[in-house]
Amino acid sequence: MISVFISFLYIAVTVFFPGFGIACLVRRYLGYSTERISGILMYGLSFTVVYAQAFSLFSGVGMAAHLILAGICMAVATAFLRELAAFFGGIRLRFSSWHYVGCLALLLIMSYGASRGYLHFDTGLYHAQSIRWIEEYGVVPGLGNLHCRLAYNSGAFPLTALYGFAFLLPQSLHTAAGFLATILAARGLEVCRVFRTGRVKISDFVRVALLFYLSVIYTEMMSPSSDYFAMLFLFYILLEWLELEEKQEKSVVPYSLLCVMVVVTVTIKLSAAIMVLLVLKPALQLIREKKYGQIVLFLSLGIGAAAPYLLRNILLSGWLVYPFPAIDLFSFDWKIPLGDVQYDAEEIRVYAKGIFDVTLKDTPMTEWLPGWFGQLKGLEKLWILSSGASVITGVIIVLWYGLRRIREVYGFLFLEMVLIAGYLFWQLGTPLVRYGYLYMIAFPFFTAGFLFVRWVGGVPDKTAGCFHRGFCILLVLFLFYKGGNLLRDMARYAGEPYYLWQRDYETGAYETYEMDGEIIYVPLESGQIGYDKFPSSPYVLDDVELRGEGLREGFRRK
């Protein structure tokens, strides 16, 4: 726990300065000011995701990466010293001692959760191995030939490797997901302001959905799963976008920056690609206002954010996007064969639908949907039904307000349409529950929040006050319920000995074989191999060889 807490502080410092530099440049050249600490931290974290991916193209992500990052932080501090002094002066004026106590308590609670708990099955399968490859070698050509899942490129792994400190500590930490969850927890708890203001906004409903999601992953966020990173980024983007709409922000800059953040999220999890639809709003506004310089700027930022990810794809698998065989551009000797890519892509899709035989990939929805729905947990079924109802309700909302040309809600209608598209894309494509929490939870809450706010806005003040008090009562019950669950989860793991160090990666049973003089570990139990037994492949490979004299040169098919 102590190591996690210190890691959180280090991450906060090293993402704050790049984020603050970005905020200062945006204010100076684009005229938009970001005052929230959470916004600055998310700018910096987005930068660091891209930075870690870019660094891995040239070397293992270790001490040198930290030295360069420290240099970036010092450069920002030197260049914007006056702005830093003003920022922290404002913090002292706005924050009371209770704010600091609350922040410390939140850090301790989240450090506790990120120090112990459940390691995701895929972490033992390939997350830990991917992270170790990045720590020691960066990106290795044809690594997907050794283990196809090592070609599942995600920006979450270089970021976790960067903050793993394997070059310094007796174990590799995996705390980045917990740090991101801490930022989102602080944003979610802002819902408590309704007790002071007595006014409920749509974003407050989304905050409740966010807190629910955080309660789901609290005992799992120690695992460096790309699913958690992607969902947390998307929750932040949705919440921030909503707040911009609620305060009727006219500047296109913050929306454009959030769209760049969507691109960063796609480099973490490809399933987030549908949310790129958000770019339509700032793109149309920039074109309408003829701000061609900003169009070029934000396009460049988006391309720059995606470039390291795409280059890593090419090197790991020989494909621009893996596993996506439709884009076939290269013929490198380390390229994963087309048949394997097709099989892998089909296996992901059928597995998400509860089908475990790739030959049944053409099963119609009417046949797989009942079985898929039947294997869900009770609450998950409720969320799916709520999401389905939200699609119907959302279409009615869009038609009703759109045809009546009520311009004040156009921004919310746009978000509604994007969430409808996102839900359908997920449900009809790869409906694995952990891929779709934004659509299962935030989407129904957003729709309900929109109806609530519009309804309350059209009734007398006395009646509106009753509705607001009702929301506050339900919120108190929700917080007490989830607070009790939190205490229960904390008590469940209290006996585990992880008060100094974070729980380490696990190691499964294994055997070994030799490939061109290199020892390769093969797991014997469900593919679980963990971190220490490195490098590993899921089984003995007779058709794979080294491309050169060592592991750094990569792998190819014979």
ABEGO torsion letter per residue (X at the ends): XAAAAAAAAAAAAAAAAAAAAAAAAAAAAAGBBBABAAAAAAAAAAAAAAAAAAAAAABBBBAAAAAAAAAAAAAAAAAAAAAAAAAAAAAAAABBAAAAAAAAAAAAAAAAAAABEBBBAAAAAAAAAAAAAAAAAEBBBGAAAABAAAABBBAAAAAAAAAAGAAABABBBBAAAAAAAAAAAAAAAAAAAAAAAGBBBAAAAAAAAAAAAAAAAAAAAABBBAAAAAAAAAAAAAAAAAAAAAAGBABAAAAAAAAAAAAAAAAABAAAAAAAAAAAAAAAAAAAAGBAAAAAAAAAAAAAAAAAAAAAAAAAAGBABOBBAABBABABAABBBAAAAAAAAAAAAAAAAGBABAAAAABBAAAAAAAAAAABBAAAAAAAAAAAAAAAAAAAAAAAAAAAGBAAAAAAAAAAAAAAAAAAAAAABBABAAAAAAAAAAAAAAAAAAAAAAAAAABBAAAAAAAAAAAAAAAAAAAAAAAAAAAAAAAAAAABBAAABBBBBBBBBBBBBBBGGBBBBBBABGGBAEAABOBBBABBBAABBBABABAAAEBBBX
